[in-house]
Amino acid sequence: MTTRIGIAGVTGRMGRLLVEEVRAAGAVVSGGVGRSGAMPEGVTEFADVAALAAVSDVVIDFTNAATAQGNAAAMASAGKAWVLGTSGLSAADEAAVAEAARATPVVYASNFSAGVNLVLALAEKMGLALPAEEFDAEIVEMHHRQKVDAPSGTAIGMGRAVAAGRGVSLDDVIESGRHGHTGARKTGAIGFAALRGGQVVGEHTLIFASGTEHIALTHRAFDRRAFATGAVRAALWVVGRDAGLRSMMDVLGM
């Protein structure tokens, strides 16, 4: 049976790529939610995610953080699979996503690129192997000038991976947006610098710096299609699975 995939945020740049990738994968675009009057050709417009979920097997959601809690409730009520790629979620938003996953299968990822997820796996291993007392961890990311959240979701994902390797919570060691007389760097801190400009799709570099050596791990995205391809892969994978919260690493079998 052909998988019916709904797209929330279908009129955005990612949404339009998702339409192409869903069709290329042999699935059906069951409809979309987005700016009225701007629907891609052949895509049926729905008023909200609840209505879209009713005609879909799975909904791919690339909207904005303000919609996360409402969409979580709608997807849980519908009992349909949900692939969430929206960035900038708060702790309360993520709690709502986790609650939705008690009722329906959810794949939530900061980035759906296979390459980025390999980097995240390596970041955790590096966090484990390079002790915080000797190696300072810093993350530098750059995105297009229209991006509204900082640090990026992928950068936060990198930080969480390093923190997991070190057995700590990122919330307890994060340092972001240094300015003015900040004092000496704290041992064990994970630092973030966010750059914005032009039309950069996404660049992320994780740096481990000690007194004797520096190690840098970098991922550069040149085309958003990599994210769309991964999200469709996740959508096809998650349909029919039991309720629960998964990541793109689960999709990739990592």
C-alpha positions in Angstrom: 0.0 0.0 0.0 1.4 3.4 -0.9 2.4 5.6 2.1 0.5 8.8 2.4 2.8 11.6 3.7 1.5 15.0 4.8 3.8 18.0 5.0 3.4 20.7 7.6 5.3 23.8 6.4 4.8 22.7 2.8 5.1 26.3 1.3 8.6 26.9 2.7 11.9 26.0 1.1 12.1 22.7 2.9 8.5 22.0 2.3 8.8 22.3 -1.5 11.8 20.0 -1.5 9.9 17.5 0.6 7.1 17.4 -2.0 9.7 16.5 -4.6 11.4 13.9 -2.5 8.1 12.2 -1.3 7.1 11.8 -5.0 10.6 10.6 -6.0 10.3 7.9 -3.2 7.1 6.6 -4.7 4.9 7.8 -1.9 1.9 10.1 -2.1 1.7 13.7 -0.8 -1.6 13.6 1.0 -1.7 17.3 1.5 0.0 20.2 3.3 -0.3 23.0 5.8 1.3 26.3 4.9 0.7 29.8 3.6 -2.8 30.0 1.9 -2.6 30.5 -1.8 1.1 29.4 -2.0 0.6 25.6 -2.2 2.9 23.7 -4.5 1.2 22.4 -7.6 -1.0 19.4 -7.0 -0.9 19.6 -3.2 -4.2 19.9 -1.3 -4.3 22.5 1.4 -5.5 21.7 4.9 -6.4 24.2 7.6 -4.3 22.6 10.3 -2.2 19.6 11.3 -5.1 17.8 12.8 -7.0 17.8 9.5 -3.8 16.8 7.6 -3.1 13.9 10.0 -6.6 12.5 9.4 -5.8 11.8 5.7 -2.1 10.8 6.2 -0.1 7.8 7.5 2.6 10.1 8.6 3.2 13.9 8.8 6.6 15.5 8.3 6.7 18.8 10.2 9.1 21.6 9.4 7.3 24.6 10.7 8.4 26.7 13.7 8.8 26.3 17.4 5.6 28.2 18.2 3.5 25.3 16.6 5.3 22.5 18.4 3.0 22.0 21.4 -0.2 22.3 19.4 1.1 20.0 16.7 2.2 17.5 19.4 -1.3 17.4 20.8 -2.9 17.0 17.4 -0.6 14.2 16.3 -1.1 12.3 19.6 -4.8 12.6 19.3 -4.8 11.4 15.7 -2.4 8.5 16.5 -0.5 9.0 13.3 3.3 8.9 12.9 5.1 12.2 13.2 8.5 13.2 11.8 9.6 16.5 13.4 12.4 18.6 12.1 11.5 22.0 13.6 14.4 23.6 15.5 14.5 26.0 18.4 12.3 24.0 20.6 12.2 24.9 24.3 12.3 22.4 27.2 8.5 22.7 27.4 8.1 22.1 23.7 10.4 19.0 23.9 8.3 17.7 26.9 5.2 18.0 24.7 6.9 16.0 21.9 7.9 13.3 24.4 4.4 13.2 25.7 3.0 12.8 22.2 5.4 9.9 21.7 3.6 8.0 24.4 0.6 7.8 22.1 2.2 7.6 18.6 5.5 6.9 16.9 7.7 10.0 16.6 11.0 10.7 15.0 12.5 13.9 16.3 15.9 15.1 15.0 17.9 18.3 15.0 19.1 17.3 11.5 18.0 14.5 9.1 21.2 14.4 7.0 23.0 11.0 7.2 26.3 12.8 7.4 25.4 15.0 10.3 24.1 12.0 12.2 27.4 10.3 11.7 29.1 13.4 13.0 26.9 13.3 16.1 27.9 9.7 16.8 31.5 10.7 16.5 31.0 13.7 18.7 29.8 11.5 21.5 32.7 9.2 21.1 35.1 12.1 21.1 33.5 13.5 24.3 34.1 10.2 26.0 37.7 9.9 24.8 38.8 13.5 25.3 38.4 14.5 29.0 37.0 17.9 29.9 39.9 18.6 32.2 42.3 18.5 29.2 40.2 19.4 26.2 37.9 22.4 25.8 34.9 21.8 23.5 33.7 24.6 21.3 31.0 24.5 18.6 30.9 27.1 15.7 28.0 27.2 13.4 26.9 29.4 10.5 23.6 29.7 8.7 21.8 32.0 6.3 20.7 35.4 7.5 17.0 34.5 7.8 17.5 31.8 10.4 15.7 32.9 13.6 17.1 30.6 16.3 20.6 30.4 17.7 22.5 28.2 18.3 21.1 26.0 15.6 19.4 22.8 16.5 22.2 20.8 14.9 24.8 22.7 17.1 22.7 21.9 20.2 22.6 18.3 19.0 26.4 18.3 18.8 26.7 19.8 22.3 24.3 17.2 23.7 26.4 14.4 22.0 29.6 15.7 23.6 27.9 16.1 27.0 26.5 12.6 26.8 30.0 11.3 26.1 31.2 13.1 29.2 28.3 12.0 31.3 26.9 15.4 32.0 23.8 17.4 30.9 24.4 20.1 28.3 22.2 22.5 30.3 24.7 22.4 33.1 27.8 23.2 31.0 26.6 25.3 28.1 28.3 28.7 27.4 26.7 30.6 24.6 27.0 34.2 23.3 30.1 35.4 25.2 30.3 39.2 25.5 32.3 41.6 27.5 34.5 40.7 30.5 33.5 37.1 30.9 36.4 35.9 33.0 38.4 32.8 32.3 36.8 29.8 30.5 35.3 27.3 32.9 36.7 23.8 32.8 34.2 21.4 31.3 32.2 24.1 29.6 30.8 23.5 26.1 30.9 26.7 24.1 28.8 27.9 21.2 29.3 30.6 18.6 26.6 31.4 16.1 27.3 33.2 12.8 24.6 34.4 10.4 25.0 35.8 6.9 24.3 35.4 3.2 22.5 32.2 2.2 24.7 29.6 4.0 22.7 26.3 4.2 24.5 25.1 7.2 28.1 24.7 8.5 29.0 23.2 11.9 32.5 22.7 13.4 33.2 20.9 16.7 36.6 21.8 18.1 38.4 20.1 20.9 41.3 22.2 22.1 44.0 21.2 24.6 47.4 22.8 25.4 49.1 20.5 23.0 46.7 19.9 20.1 43.4 20.9 18.4 41.0 18.5 16.8 38.2 19.8 14.5 35.2 17.9 13.1 33.3 19.8 10.4 30.1 19.2 8.4 29.0 21.5 5.6 25.7 21.3 3.8 25.5 22.7 0.3 21.9 21.7 -0.5 18.8 21.4 1.7 17.8 18.4 -0.3 20.0 16.3 2.0 17.6 17.1 4.9 14.5 16.5 2.8 15.8 13.1 1.6 16.5 12.1 5.2 13.2 13.2 6.5 11.3 11.2 3.8 13.5 8.2 4.7 12.5 8.6 8.3 8.8 9.0 7.4 8.8 5.7 5.4 10.7 4.0 8.2 8.4 5.1 11.1 5.0 4.2 9.7 3.6 1.1 11.4 5.9 1.2 14.4 4.9 1.2 18.0 4.5 4.5 19.9 7.8 5.9 21.1 10.3 8.7 20.6 13.1 7.9 18.1 15.9 9.9 16.5 17.4 9.8 13.0 20.1 7.5 14.4 17.4 4.9 15.0 16.3 5.3 11.4 19.9 4.8 10.2 20.5 1.9 12.5 23.3 3.6 14.3 
